[in-house]
């Protein structure tokens, strides 16, 4: 009986979706940023982390699955645009998350 809860925990952990991209702001001598976007396994919550600092943590709209939000990181404007992609009956919803830094596309992920 102990195997079933352990198995379920492993399934949930394996479903955590996280992707990382390196990005260097143009015209600066800064090191490359590690931009990480994670989508929660339950719900439509997206988290943007840059160099281990959480800069955005928001949920997409319930019915449309879209999200557009922005913040500032080290003096740079950071935007997250999430679009719900077309899904077919019986398949999990798919999302495209794009991160912009000062209106420059820094990363694009599909979940």
Secondary structure, DSSP 8 states (H G I E B T S, - for coil): -HHHHHHHHHHHHHT-EEEEEEE--TT-----EEEEEEE-SSSSEEEEEETTEEEEEEE--TTT--EEEEEEETTEEEEEEEEEE---TTS--EEEEEEEETTEEEEEEE-
